[in-house]
Amino acid sequence: MTYCYKQREPTFDPSKSTTYSNISCNSASCSQLSSATGNSPGCSTSTCIYGIQYGDSSFSVGYFGQEKLTLTSTDVFDNFQFGCGQNNRGLFGGTAGLLGLGRDQLSIVSQTAKTYGKYFSYCLPSKTSSTGHLTFGKNGVPSTVKFTPLSVNSQGPSFYFIDITGISVGGRQLSISSSVFKTAGTIIDSGTVITRLPPAAYKALRTTFRQQMTKYPMAQPVSILDTCYDLSNYSTVTIPKISFFFSGNLKTDIDLSGTLYVVSASQICLPFAGNSDAADVGIFGNVQQKTLDVVYDVAGGKLGFGPGPKKKSSLKVVHRHGPCSQLNQDKANTPTLTQILSDDQSRVNSIHAQLTLNSGKINLRHSKATLPSQSGSVLGSPNYIVTVGLGSPKKDLSLIFDTGSDLTWTQCQPCVGSAPGISPGCSTSTCIYATQYGDKSFSIGYFGQEKLTLTSNDVFNSFLFGCGQNNRGLFRGSAGLLGLGRGKLSIVSQTAQKYGKYFSYCLPSSSSSTGHLTFGKNGVSSTVIFIPLSINSQGTSFYFIDITGISVGGRQLSISSSVFKTAGTIIDSGTVITRLPPAAYKALRTTFRRQMTQYPMAQPTSVLDTCYDLSSYSTVTIPTIGFFFNGNVYIDIDASGILAGSSASQFCLAFAGNSNASDVGIFGNVQQGTLDVVYDVAGGKLGFGLGGCA
């Protein structure tokens, strides 16, 4: 059975490519699907079948194949391995698939390791009207990037674990025990929007932020964002800076776009959340990464933060729903903030389902996926896409890029619900993949390889990917997913020889701007500050980072370090709102509300529970929010990552708390906005830089 959700671009047809081939069931690559997808590969007439399912039950199942991958005109990779989805269900937002940037062997980071050395970076734009970048390789990485170690976690080997050591708000470091962050650890994730903190850490952050925002009237919460303000009556607003401290003496300031999430002028919210359990892994989400150059030196075991210009082997990053996006053709289907947060929570649930604390260790909650035959619930998919070329001749595809996934997959003809096409070549030894996401969206299809084109100079033959045949879920019109995780099948690994497992991105702060996704070290600014990437054996595809503290309005919150350590934190490009441990979010929300008391509060929206009505204000003063990371790194969140607003009457604090302290924290993409986020996967560090989308 084949089924494809509706995507904006024509579906990739491997039969029309001269370089595509399926991967056999008995190949070593096929066996790697188990670690990359969490599911054992299938076999259809000796073709390897992949299957991956996400937290919302969206999934992709299809052929595991290889193809030429083109990143730039000079960076072309033959035999790039990816999933050619045949049955894809879920809300993938019209993208063509997913680009896996995880740590696994099948991620693009690993597959391009010979070229890029497992080194990549990105900067997420702070606005939908601006652009960021995703860059592979070390060339051009500025000396200003500061690194923090990437932690290794055997229970989450594809995630990028980092060690947060503290958070400051308004320049004052919060009183958070180091054990708070260590309990479950933290991953950095490009796919998670809102940073999730341990409960104690979020509590300290929220409390301090509210204390420094008492002059502004609070608004109703929005979803998980519980600290929101009504700034509609203010022409100027002073927001306390939030910074994170990471292992390695790294301090990273969160851009304003990652400190307040603007729903509307009357509802601007603190875009952090606390996990519901201290045992949940923390997640450093993409809102807090905005405008930073986030550098992943995977081979070096470190992650850096710093500002940085666009780089060689760089892909333009745009907001999926912004005017620069090729997918933004139907304004009526643009999701509301509540829908985005609902999707985002599904992703967080998926991550927490994979990484949960058990007897002091992170354990994988994987079981063999039962893939639905019909569309499931909402997929927690990220908001940022990149365009890559696949096949010969090259076909441009818009893919969700995701640091929390390894397998790259795209919908392949024929697919149910898509234009009719010719079935991919099939032999008695074709490998079948199946992957399912947190909302039960999924992709199933052939595991194949094809030529991947990133730029005119960056072309990769035999790139391994999933050629989806049955794809269900809310992928929102994208052609698939680009896996930037740590696994061997991610694009980071598959291009490692060229880029050295080094990539970076900058997420635009608005839908009308662009960012970038860049592979390789070239052009990375010297101002990028790095923190270590933690290793977690139960989340090996995730990028774990160590948050050590949070500040609101320049004052560090009183959050025990153990709050962040309980489950750890990942940085995720696909999660929108940063999820914090319950205690951390509570602290953040409380402080933020205190500093925003002069603004009337508005109704909550979804997970955003701190919202404000700012419709009566011409200027609004918002307390800054900053994160402290292991490595003595402090990062200020951009204003676009502090308040999230859907209207002037509903601006919400763009953070949320996990429901459990044992849930992994997530540093989401709203907080990453405008930051140059640099992944030095080989070096085991992640970097943040300012002005990365410039």
C-alpha positions in Angstrom: 0.0 0.0 0.0 1.2 3.5 -0.8 0.0 6.7 0.7 1.6 10.2 0.6 0.3 13.3 2.4 0.0 16.4 0.3 3.2 18.2 -0.2 3.9 21.5 -2.0 6.6 20.3 -4.4 6.3 17.4 -6.8 7.0 14.1 -5.2 10.5 12.6 -5.8 10.3 9.8 -8.4 13.3 7.5 -8.2 12.5 5.9 -11.5 13.3 9.1 -13.2 16.8 9.3 -11.6 19.8 7.6 -13.2 21.6 7.5 -9.8 19.0 6.0 -7.5 19.2 2.4 -6.3 17.5 0.4 -3.5 19.6 -1.1 -0.7 19.4 -4.8 -0.1 18.2 -6.4 3.0 21.5 -8.2 3.7 23.6 -5.0 3.5 25.3 -3.4 6.5 23.5 -0.2 5.8 20.1 -1.9 6.2 21.1 -3.2 9.6 21.9 0.4 10.7 18.2 1.3 10.4 17.5 -0.2 13.9 19.5 2.4 15.7 18.5 5.2 13.3 14.7 4.6 13.4 14.2 2.6 16.6 12.6 -0.1 14.5 14.0 -3.3 12.9 14.2 -3.0 9.1 11.8 -5.0 7.0 12.4 -6.8 3.8 10.4 -6.9 0.6 11.7 -9.1 -2.2 15.1 -8.5 -0.8 14.8 -4.7 -0.7 15.5 -3.1 2.6 12.4 -1.4 4.1 12.6 1.3 6.7 9.9 2.4 9.1 10.0 5.3 11.5 7.3 6.5 13.8 7.2 9.8 15.7 5.7 10.7 19.0 2.3 11.7 17.6 2.0 8.4 15.6 2.9 10.1 12.3 5.2 7.7 10.4 7.0 7.0 7.2 7.6 3.6 5.8 9.3 2.9 2.5 12.3 1.7 0.6 15.8 2.4 2.0 17.8 3.6 -0.9 20.8 5.6 -2.0 21.0 8.5 -4.3 23.1 11.5 -5.3 22.7 14.3 -2.7 23.5 17.8 -3.7 24.1 20.4 -1.0 25.8 23.0 -3.1 27.2 23.1 -6.7 30.5 21.8 -5.4 29.2 19.6 -2.5 27.7 16.5 -4.1 27.6 13.1 -2.5 27.0 9.9 -4.3 25.2 7.0 -2.7 23.6 9.1 0.1 21.4 6.7 2.0 17.9 7.9 2.8 14.3 6.7 3.1 12.2 6.8 0.0 8.8 7.0 1.7 5.9 4.9 0.3 3.5 5.2 3.2 3.7 8.5 5.0 1.1 9.8 7.4 1.2 12.8 9.7 1.4 16.6 9.7 4.7 17.2 8.0 3.6 20.6 6.9 3.9 20.3 3.1 7.6 19.5 3.3 9.1 16.8 1.1 10.5 14.9 4.1 13.1 15.3 6.9 16.8 15.9 7.0 18.4 13.9 9.8 21.2 15.7 11.5 21.4 13.3 14.5 24.5 11.4 15.7 23.5 8.0 14.1 25.5 6.5 11.3 22.7 7.1 8.8 22.4 10.8 9.5 23.6 13.3 7.0 26.3 14.3 9.5 27.8 10.8 9.5 27.3 10.1 5.8 29.2 13.2 4.8 31.8 12.8 7.5 34.7 12.3 5.1 34.0 15.6 3.6 32.8 17.7 6.5 34.4 15.8 9.4 31.0 15.5 11.3 31.0 19.3 11.6 28.0 21.4 10.9 26.4 24.6 12.1 23.2 26.6 11.7 21.6 29.9 12.6 17.9 30.0 13.0 16.4 33.3 11.9 14.5 35.3 14.6 11.7 36.3 12.2 9.8 34.4 9.5 10.7 37.2 7.1 14.5 36.6 7.5 16.8 33.7 6.7 19.2 31.6 8.5 21.6 28.9 7.4 22.6 25.3 7.8 26.3 24.8 7.0 28.4 21.7 6.8 32.1 21.7 7.5 34.5 23.8 9.5 35.4 26.3 6.9 34.5 29.8 7.9 33.5 29.0 11.5 34.5 32.2 13.4 37.0 32.1 16.2 34.4 33.9 18.4 32.4 30.7 18.7 32.6 29.3 22.2 32.2 25.6 22.8 30.7 23.4 25.4 31.3 19.6 25.5 28.7 17.3 24.0 27.8 14.7 26.5 27.5 11.0 25.5 24.4 9.1 26.6 24.3 5.5 25.6 20.5 5.5 26.0 20.0 8.3 23.5 23.0 8.0 21.2 21.5 10.0 18.3 20.7 13.0 20.5 23.1 15.8 21.2 23.3 16.0 24.9 24.7 19.2 26.5 25.3 20.2 30.1 23.4 23.3 31.3 25.0 24.6 34.5 22.9 27.6 35.1 20.5 30.3 33.9 20.5 34.0 34.5 17.7 36.5 34.2 18.4 40.2 33.9 22.1 39.5 34.5 21.5 37.6 37.8 22.2 33.9 37.8 19.4 31.9 39.3 19.8 29.9 42.4 19.5 26.5 40.8 21.3 23.4 42.1 23.6 21.9 39.5 21.9 18.5 40.2 18.7 19.9 38.7 20.1 19.9 35.2 22.1 16.7 35.8 19.2 14.5 36.8 18.0 13.7 33.3 20.4 15.8 31.2 19.6 18.1 28.3 19.6 17.8 24.6 19.8 20.5 22.0 17.2 20.0 19.4 16.5 22.0 16.2 13.0 20.5 15.9 11.6 21.4 19.3 10.3 24.9 19.5 10.1 25.8 23.2 13.0 25.0 25.6 11.9 22.5 28.2 13.6 22.8 31.6 13.5 20.7 34.7 10.6 21.8 36.9 12.8 23.4 39.5 14.8 25.3 36.9 11.7 26.5 35.1 10.1 27.6 38.3 13.2 29.7 39.2 13.3 31.1 35.7 9.7 32.0 35.6 9.7 33.4 39.1 12.6 35.7 38.4 11.3 36.7 35.0 8.0 37.7 36.5 9.6 39.6 39.3 11.4 41.7 36.7 8.3 42.2 34.6 6.0 43.3 37.4 5.4 46.7 35.8 3.6 45.1 32.9 0.1 43.6 33.1 -0.1 39.9 32.7 -2.2 38.2 30.1 -3.9 34.8 29.8 -1.6 31.9 29.3 -1.3 30.3 25.9 -1.1 26.5 25.9 2.0 25.5 27.9 3.2 29.1 28.1 2.0 30.3 31.5 3.8 33.6 31.8 2.3 36.1 29.3 1.9 39.8 29.2 -0.4 42.4 27.6 2.0 44.9 26.1 -0.5 46.5 23.8 -0.5 49.8 25.7 3.3 50.2 25.6 5.4 51.8 22.9 8.6 50.5 24.5 9.1 47.5 26.7 12.2 46.5 28.7 12.7 42.8 28.9 15.1 41.1 31.2 17.9 39.3 29.4 17.9 35.5 29.8 21.2 33.7 29.5 22.2 30.1 29.8 25.4 28.7 31.3 26.9 25.5 29.9 29.6 23.2 30.8 33.0 24.5 29.7 32.4 27.9 31.2 30.1 28.9 28.3 27.5 31.6 28.7 25.0 32.2 26.0 22.6 35.1 25.9 19.1 34.3 24.5 18.0 36.6 21.7 14.9 38.7 22.4 13.0 36.5 20.0 13.8 33.6 22.3 12.8 35.4 25.5 9.3 36.5 24.6 7.0 34.8 22.1 4.6 37.3 20.5 1.1 35.9 20.1 -0.3 39.4 19.7 0.5 42.8 21.3 -1.9 41.9 24.1 -0.4 38.4 24.6 3.4 38.1 24.7 4.7 35.1 26.5 7.9 33.7 28.0 8.7 30.9 25.6 10.0 28.4 28.0 8.3 25.5 29.8 9.0 23.2 32.6 8.9 19.5 32.3 6.3 17.7 34.3 8.8 15.5 35.9 12.4 16.1 37.0 13.3 12.8 35.3 12.4 14.1 31.9 15.2 15.1 29.6 15.6 18.8 29.2 15.4 20.2 25.6 17.2 23.3 24.4 14.7 24.3 21.8 15.0 26.3 18.6 13.3 29.5 19.8 16.2 30.0 22.2 18.7 29.1 19.5 17.5 31.9 17.2 20.1 34.3 15.8 22.9 32.1 17.3 25.4 30.3 15.2 25.0 26.8 16.7 28.1 24.8 15.8 28.2 21.0 16.1 31.6 19.5 16.2 30.4 16.0 16.5 33.7 14.3 15.9 35.3 16.7 18.5 32.5 16.1 21.0 31.6 19.7 21.4 28.9 22.2 20.5 29.5 25.9 20.0 27.5 29.1 20.1 28.4 32.3 18.4 27.6 34.9 15.8 28.6 34.1 12.2 27.9 35.1 8.6 26.7 32.7 5.9 29.2 30.1 4.9 30.5 27.9 2.2 28.3 24.8 1.8 25.5 26.8 3.2 21.7 26.2 2.6 19.3 29.1 3.1 16.9 28.5 6.0 13.4 30.0 5.8 10.4 29.9 8.1 7.9 27.4 6.6 5.0 29.8 6.7 7.0 33.0 5.8 6.9 34.8 2.4 10.4 33.4 1.5 9.1 29.8 1.7 8.2 27.9 -1.4 5.6 26.1 0.6 3.7 29.2 1.8 1.2 29.2 -1.0 -2.0 28.8 1.1 -2.3 31.5 3.7 -5.6 30.0 4.9 -3.7 26.8 6.1 -1.1 28.7 8.1 -1.4 27.2 11.6 -2.3 29.3 14.7 0.1 29.5 17.6 -2.1 27.1 19.5 -1.8 24.6 16.7 2.0 25.1 16.5 2.3 24.6 20.3 0.1 21.5 20.1 2.3 20.1 17.4 5.3 21.0 19.4 4.1 19.2 22.5 3.6 16.1 20.4 7.3 16.3 19.5 8.3 16.8 23.1 6.2 13.8 24.1 8.0 11.8 21.5 11.4 12.8 22.8 10.4 12.1 26.3 9.0 8.7 25.2 12.5 7.9 23.9 14.4 9.2 26.8 13.1 8.7 30.3 14.9 8.2 33.6 15.0 4.8 35.1 17.1 3.9 38.1 19.4 6.8 37.4 19.9 5.9 33.8 18.4 7.1 30.6 16.5 4.3 28.9 15.0 4.1 25.5 11.2 3.5 25.5 11.3 1.9 22.0 9.1 -1.0 21.1 8.4 -2.3 17.6 6.1 0.2 16.1 2.6 -0.8 15.0 2.1 1.5 12.1 -1.4 2.8 11.4 -2.9 2.5 8.0 -4.7 5.8 8.3 -3.7 9.3 9.3 -2.9 9.7 13.0 -2.9 12.6 15.3 -1.0 15.9 14.9 2.8 15.6 14.4 5.1 17.8 16.4 7.0 19.0 13.3 9.4 21.9 13.3 8.8 25.1 11.4 12.0 25.4 9.4 12.8 23.9 6.0 15.7 23.8 3.6 15.8 22.9 -0.1 18.2 20.2 -1.3 18.5 18.5 -4.6 18.0 14.8 -5.0 18.6 12.6 -8.0 19.9 12.9 -11.6 18.7 15.2 -12.9 18.5 17.1 -9.7 15.0 17.6 -8.2 14.7 20.4 -5.6 12.9 19.3 -2.5 11.9 21.3 0.6 12.6 19.2 3.7 12.1 19.8 7.4 15.5 19.9 8.9 15.7 18.2 12.2 18.6 17.7 14.6 16.5 15.2 16.5 16.3 12.7 13.6 18.9 10.7 11.7 17.1 9.3 8.7 16.5 11.6 5.7 13.4 10.6 3.8 11.2 12.0 1.1 7.9 11.0 -0.4 8.5 8.9 -3.6 6.1 8.1 -6.4 3.8 6.3 -6.4 2.1 7.6 -3.2 -1.6 7.5 -2.3 -3.0 11.0 -2.6 -0.2 12.3 -4.8 0.3 12.5 -8.6 0.5 9.0 -10.2 4.0 7.8 -11.0 6.1 4.8 -11.6 7.0 2.5 -8.8 10.7 2.6 -7.8 12.8 -0.3 -9.0 12.3 -3.3 -6.8 14.3 -6.5 -6.5 14.1 -9.5 -4.2 16.7 -7.9 -1.9 15.3 -4.4 -1.3 15.6 -3.0 2.2 12.3 -1.5 3.6 12.4 1.3 6.3 9.6 2.4 8.6 9.8 5.4 11.0 7.1 6.7 13.2 7.0 10.0 15.1 5.6 11.1 18.4 2.1 11.9 17.1 1.9 8.6 15.3 2.6 10.2 11.9 4.9 7.8 10.0 6.8 7.1 6.8 7.3 3.6 5.3 9.1 2.9 2.1 12.2 1.7 0.4 15.6 2.4 1.9 17.7 3.6 -1.0 20.6 5.7 -2.1 20.7 8.6 -4.5 22.7 11.6 -5.6 22.2 14.4 -3.0 22.9 18.0 -4.1 23.3 20.6 -1.4 24.9 23.3 -3.5 26.3 23.4 -7.0 29.7 22.4 -5.5 28.5 20.0 -2.8 27.1 16.9 -4.4 27.1 13.5 -2.7 26.7 10.2 -4.6 25.0 7.2 -2.9 23.3 9.2 -0.2 21.3 6.8 1.9 17.7 7.9 2.5 14.1 6.7 2.8 12.0 6.7 -0.3 8.6 7.0 1.3 5.7 5.1 -0.2 3.2 5.3 2.7 3.4 8.6 4.6 0.8 9.8 7.0 0.8 12.8 9.3 0.9 16.6 9.4 4.1 17.3 7.5 2.5 20.5 6.3 3.3 20.2 2.6 7.0 19.5 2.9 8.5 16.8 0.7 10.0 15.0 3.7 12.6 15.3 6.4 16.4 16.0 6.5 17.9 14.1 9.4 20.7 16.1 11.2 21.0 13.8 14.2 24.1 12.1 15.5 23.3 8.7 13.9 25.2 7.0 11.1 22.3 7.6 8.6 22.0 11.3 9.3 23.2 13.7 6.6 25.8 14.9 9.2 27.3 11.4 9.3 26.9 10.6 5.6 28.7 13.8 4.6 31.4 13.5 7.3 34.3 13.0 5.0 33.6 16.4 3.4 32.3 18.5 6.3 33.8 16.7 9.2 30.5 16.3 11.0 30.3 20.1 11.3 27.2 22.1 10.5 25.5 25.2 11.7 22.2 27.1 11.2 20.5 30.3 12.0 16.7 30.3 12.3 15.0 33.5 11.2 13.2 35.4 13.9 10.2 36.0 11.7 8.4 34.3 8.8 9.4 37.1 6.5 13.1 36.7 6.9 15.5 33.9 6.1 18.2 32.0 7.9 20.7 29.4 6.8 21.8 25.8 7.3 25.5 25.4 6.5 27.7 22.3 6.4 31.4 22.6 7.2 33.5 24.9 9.2 34.1 27.6 6.6 32.9 31.0 7.6 32.0 30.1 11.2 32.6 33.3 13.2 35.4 33.4 15.8 32.8 34.9 18.2 30.9 31.6 18.4 31.0 30.3 22.0 31.0 26.6 22.4 29.7 24.2 25.0 30.3 20.5 25.3 27.8 18.1 23.7 26.8 15.5 26.2 26.7 11.8 25.2 23.6 9.9 26.2 23.6 6.2 25.3 19.8 6.1 25.3 19.4 9.0 22.9 22.4 8.7 20.6 20.8 10.6 17.8 20.0 13.6 20.0 22.3 16.5 20.8 22.5 16.7 24.5 23.7 19.9 26.1 24.0 20.9 29.8 22.0 23.9 30.9 23.4 25.1 34.2 21.1 28.1 34.8 18.7 30.6 33.5 18.5 34.4 34.0 15.6 36.7 33.8 16.1 40.4 33.6 19.8 40.0 34.3 19.3 38.0 37.5 20.1 34.3 37.6 17.2 32.3 38.9 17.5 30.2 42.0 17.4 26.8 40.3 19.3 23.8 41.7 21.8 22.4 39.1 20.2 19.0 39.8 17.0 20.2 38.2 18.7 20.3 34.8 20.8 17.2 35.4 17.9 14.9 36.3 16.9 14.1 32.7 19.3 16.3 30.7 18.5 18.6 27.8 18.7 18.3 24.1 18.9 21.1 21.5 16.3 20.5 18.8 15.6 22.3 15.6 12.2 20.7 15.3 10.7 21.6 18.7 9.2 25.0 18.7 8.9 25.9 22.4 11.7 25.2 24.9 10.6 22.7 27.5 12.1 23.0 30.9 12.0 20.8 34.0 9.0 21.8 36.1 11.0 23.4 38.8 13.0 25.4 36.3 10.0 26.5 34.4 8.2 27.5 37.6 11.2 29.7 38.6 11.4 31.2 35.1 7.6 31.9 34.9 7.4 33.3 38.4 10.3 35.7 37.9 9.1 36.7 34.4 5.6 37.5 35.7 7.0 39.6 38.6 8.9 41.7 36.1 5.9 42.0 33.8 3.3 43.0 36.4 2.7 46.4 34.8 1.1 44.6 31.8 -2.4 43.0 31.9 -2.4 39.3 31.5 -4.3 37.5 28.7 -5.8 34.0 28.3 -3.3 31.1 28.1 -2.8 29.5 24.7 -2.1 25.7 24.6 1.0 25.1 26.6 1.8 28.8 27.0 0.4 29.8 30.3 1.9 33.3 30.8 0.3 35.6 28.3 -0.2 39.4 28.2 -2.5 41.8 26.4 -0.2 44.4 24.9 -2.7 45.9 22.5 -2.8 49.2 24.4 0.9 49.7 24.5 3.1 51.4 21.9 6.3 50.3 23.6 6.9 47.3 25.9 9.8 46.6 28.1 10.5 42.9 28.4 12.9 41.3 30.8 15.8 39.6 29.1 16.1 35.8 29.4 19.5 34.1 29.2 20.7 30.5 29.6 23.8 29.3 31.3 25.5 26.2 29.8 28.2 23.9 30.9 31.5 25.4 29.9 30.7 28.7 31.5 28.7 29.8 28.5 25.9 32.3 28.8 23.5 33.0 25.9 20.8 35.7 25.8 17.6 34.8 24.1 16.4 37.1 21.4 13.2 39.0 22.0 11.5 36.8 19.4 12.3 33.8 21.6 11.0 35.4 24.8 7.5 36.4 23.9 5.4 34.6 21.3 2.4 36.5 20.0 -0.5 35.6 17.7 -2.1 39.0 18.2 -1.4 42.3 20.0 -3.8 41.1 22.7 -2.0 37.8 23.3 1.8 37.8 23.7 3.0 34.7 25.7 6.1 33.7 27.4 7.6 31.2 24.8 8.6 28.5 27.2 6.8 25.6 28.8 7.4 23.2 31.7 7.6 19.5 31.3 5.0 17.6 33.2 7.6 15.4 34.8 11.0 16.2 36.2 12.3 13.0 34.6 11.4 14.2 31.1 14.3 15.4 28.9 14.5 19.2 28.5 14.4 20.6 25.0 16.0 23.8 23.8 13.6 24.6 21.1 13.9 26.6 17.9 12.1 29.7 19.0 14.8 30.3 21.5 17.5 29.5 18.9 16.2 32.2 16.6 18.8 34.7 15.3 21.6 32.7 16.9 24.2 31.0 14.8 23.9 27.5 16.2 27.1 25.5 15.4 27.3 21.7 15.7 30.8 20.4 15.9 29.7 16.8 16.2 33.1 15.3 15.7 34.5 17.7 18.3 31.7 17.0 20.7 30.6 20.5 21.1 27.9 23.0 20.2 28.3 26.7 19.7 26.2 29.8 19.8 27.0 33.0 18.0 25.1 36.3 17.7 23.9 37.7 14.4 24.1 34.4 12.6 21.3 35.2 10.2 22.9 38.5 9.1 
